[in-house]
Amino acid sequence: QVQLQESGPGLVKPSQSLSLTCTVSGGSITTNDYYWTWIRQPPGKGMERIGYIAYSGSTYYDPSLKSHTSISRDTSRNQFTLRLSSVTPEDTAVYYCAGWRGGIQAYDCWGRGTRVAVSA
């Protein structure tokens, strides 16, 4: 059974960078057909995909966030990390990591989410 857990700061100041890490257990992040994804939900709004790093190491960022986003991985720790630069209060949200399985075109595992506030 694959499990994911987010970790990182709960409060970040405007103009600083946000860094969040997802630790995956019960399966390798290099397993074929998995796309390791960051998703967020601002207060009162819907879910928004930020981007992913694939099992191969290739990355994709949603166009609206691409200029401020970087996703990387550490295969020795079975972790992948989101870095969001120059944050504003509009980046306040619950941040989730999830695994998308290409063969079923669905997310089949999720973290519980971590709440991040951007405020001075």
C-alpha positions in Angstrom: 0.0 0.0 0.0 1.6 3.3 -1.1 1.4 6.2 1.4 2.4 9.8 0.9 3.1 12.5 3.5 3.7 16.2 2.9 6.1 18.2 5.1 7.2 21.8 5.3 6.6 25.2 6.8 3.1 26.3 7.7 3.9 30.0 7.3 5.9 31.8 4.7 6.5 35.6 4.2 5.6 37.3 0.9 8.5 37.4 -1.6 10.2 34.4 0.0 10.3 30.8 -1.4 8.1 27.9 -0.3 9.6 24.5 -0.2 7.5 21.4 0.5 8.6 17.7 0.5 6.5 14.6 -0.2 7.8 11.3 1.3 6.6 8.2 -0.5 6.5 4.8 1.3 5.4 1.4 0.1 6.6 2.0 -3.5 9.4 3.6 -5.5 9.0 6.9 -7.1 10.8 5.5 -10.1 8.1 2.8 -10.7 7.0 2.8 -14.3 3.8 4.8 -15.2 3.6 7.0 -12.1 3.5 10.8 -12.2 4.2 12.4 -8.8 2.1 15.5 -8.6 1.6 18.6 -6.5 -1.9 20.0 -6.2 -3.3 22.9 -4.1 -6.6 24.2 -2.9 -6.9 27.9 -1.8 -9.6 28.7 0.7 -13.0 28.6 -0.8 -11.7 27.6 -4.2 -11.3 24.4 -6.2 -8.3 22.1 -6.7 -5.4 23.4 -8.9 -2.7 21.2 -10.3 0.8 22.8 -9.9 2.9 20.2 -11.8 4.6 16.8 -11.6 7.8 14.9 -11.9 7.4 11.6 -13.7 8.9 8.2 -12.9 11.6 9.0 -15.6 12.5 12.3 -13.9 10.9 14.5 -16.5 8.9 17.5 -15.2 5.8 19.4 -16.2 4.4 22.7 -14.8 1.0 24.2 -15.4 1.5 27.3 -17.5 0.0 29.7 -15.0 2.7 28.8 -12.4 5.6 27.7 -14.5 7.8 30.7 -14.0 7.8 30.3 -10.2 7.7 26.5 -9.9 10.4 23.8 -9.6 9.8 20.2 -8.8 12.7 17.9 -8.0 13.3 14.4 -6.5 15.7 12.5 -4.3 15.4 8.8 -5.3 17.7 7.7 -2.4 15.1 9.1 0.1 12.1 8.3 -2.2 11.0 11.9 -1.9 10.0 14.7 -4.3 10.0 18.4 -3.5 8.1 21.5 -4.6 9.7 24.9 -4.7 7.6 27.9 -5.3 9.4 31.2 -5.5 8.3 34.8 -4.9 5.1 33.8 -3.1 2.2 36.1 -2.4 -0.9 35.8 -0.2 -2.6 34.3 -3.2 -0.5 31.2 -2.7 -2.1 30.5 0.6 -3.7 27.0 0.3 -3.7 23.4 1.4 -1.0 21.7 -0.6 -1.3 18.0 -1.5 1.0 15.5 -3.1 -0.5 12.7 -5.1 0.4 9.8 -7.5 -1.1 9.8 -10.9 -1.2 6.4 -12.7 -1.1 6.8 -16.4 -2.5 3.4 -17.2 -5.8 4.2 -15.4 -5.7 8.0 -15.9 -6.4 8.7 -12.3 -4.8 9.5 -9.0 -4.5 6.3 -6.9 -2.8 7.7 -3.9 -2.9 11.0 -1.9 -1.2 12.7 1.0 -3.4 14.2 3.7 -2.4 17.7 2.7 -0.5 20.5 4.5 -1.8 24.0 5.2 0.4 26.9 4.1 -0.3 30.6 4.9 1.6 33.4 3.1 1.5 36.4 5.3 3.7 39.1 6.7 
